Amino acid sequence: MSFTKAFIPAVLLSLSLIGCGDALEKSQDSARVNNQTEQLEEQLTVINELATNEERENALLRAIRSEVGGPTASSVEHCKLVGLGYRPCGGPDRFLLYSTETTNEQLLLGLVERYNNMVRQRVNESGMMGTCEVLPEPGLLLRGNVCVTASKAEM
């Protein structure tokens, strides 16, 4: 058998196995997302059963922190910020740093939206006043494969 005749089937077999690997990886990613979604639904059920709004806010904040985990990334493009909380004059109370490589972004943003709405409602109902300072959004850097915030001067 010539080299070409033996080489072509070997290449085709390799390519087909790569395709199977991609399908398996996508299936595993889908299963992981489904599992995380189920966990989130369970957490939200527990949170809704808590007695006070303060307990619900604290439980949501714990779920948010758990979802973020350690914001590690292979490049700074995977580092992101989301506004967390609510100030009486508007805008977030702080910014939360996360990595799209280690965080299910859709789950996180859903939790953050729910938390922010609860805090906004509490602030509005209480008539709380503030200094109306606007927080500047920090810049993002990657140090040792960990996302970190930085002032614009450090960038």
N, C-alpha and C positions, 0 to 999 in steps of 0.2 A: 504494500500500500504506500502510495506516495505521501510525502510530508503534508501537502495541501489537503489531500483527502482525509487524513487523520486529524489535521489541525482544525478544519471547519466544524466537524461535529463536536470537538472539544470546546470550541468557542461558543457554539450554540447552546451546549449543555450548561456552560458557565453562565451565560446570559439568562437562561431560563431559571437557573437557581437564584440568581440575583433578583429576578422578578418575584420569585416566591418569598425571598427574604423581605422585600419591600411590602408585599401583601401581609406577611406575618407581622411585621412591625406596625403597619397601619391597623391591623386587627387588635394588636396589643394596646396601641394608643387609644383606640375606640373603647376597649374594655376598661382601661384605666379611667377615661373620662366618665363612662357610665357608672363606675364604682364611686368616683368622686361626687357625681351628681346625686347618687343615692345617699351618700354620707351627708351631703349638704342638706338634702331634704329631711333626713333624720335630725340633724342639728337644728334646722329651722322649726321642726315640730316641737322639739324640746324647748327651744327659745320662746315660742309662742305660748307655751304652757307656764312660763315663769310668771310670778305674781305681779311684779312691778315693772314699770318701764325702765327703771335704772338697772334692774337685773337683766332685762332683755338687751339693753345697750351694752352692758358689760359682757354678756355672752356673745353678742355679735362681734364685739371687739376681739374677744379671744379667738373666735372662729376666723376672723380676718388675719390675725397674727399667725395663726396656725397654717392658714393657706399660703401665706407669704413665705414662711420658713426662712431659710438663708438665701438671700438674693445673689446666687452665684450665676455667672454667665461666661460664655466664651468670647463675647464681644460686647462693647458698650451699647450697641444697637438693641440688645435684649433687655437693657435696663430701662425701667419706666417709673413714673411717678403718678400717683392719684391723690387728689385732694380728699382729706379725711376730716370729718367733723364739720362744724358750721359756726361762724362768727356772727354776732348780732347784726352787724352791718353788711353781712354777706361774705361769701368766700369761705374757703376751708380754714379750719383751725390749725391744721398742720398738713404736711405731705408725707405720704407713705411710699417708700421705695420698694420695688419688687423686680423680679426677673421673669421674663416670659419663658425662659428655659426651665424654671423650677416651679412656676406658679400656673395654675389653670386660670388664665386671665378672665375668662367669661364668668367663672364662679366668683373670683375675687371682686370683680366690678359689680356683680349682683349683690354681694354682701355689703360692699361699701355704699352702694346706692341706698340699700335698706337702712344701714346705720346712719348715713347722713340725713335721710328723711326723718328718722326718729329724733335725732339731735336737733334738727331744724324745727320740728314741731314743739319740742320741749322749750327751746329758746324763745320761739314766738309766743307760746302760751304763757311763759313766765314773765314776759316783758323785759327780759334781761338786756342790759345796756352794755356797750363795749366802747373801746377807744377808736374803732373804725380804722384800724391799721390794716393795710393789705399786705399779706405775706408774699414776699417775692418767691417765685418758684426757683428752687436751687438747680444748679447744673448737675450733670451726671458724669461720673468717671468710673473706670474699671481699674481696680487695684488688686493684683493677685487673683484675678478671676472672681472678684467680689464687687458688686455694684455699690458705689458710695456716692453720697451727695457732696457737692462742693459749691462754694460761693462762685459767682461769675468771675471774680478776680483770680481764683485759683485755676481757671480753665485756660 
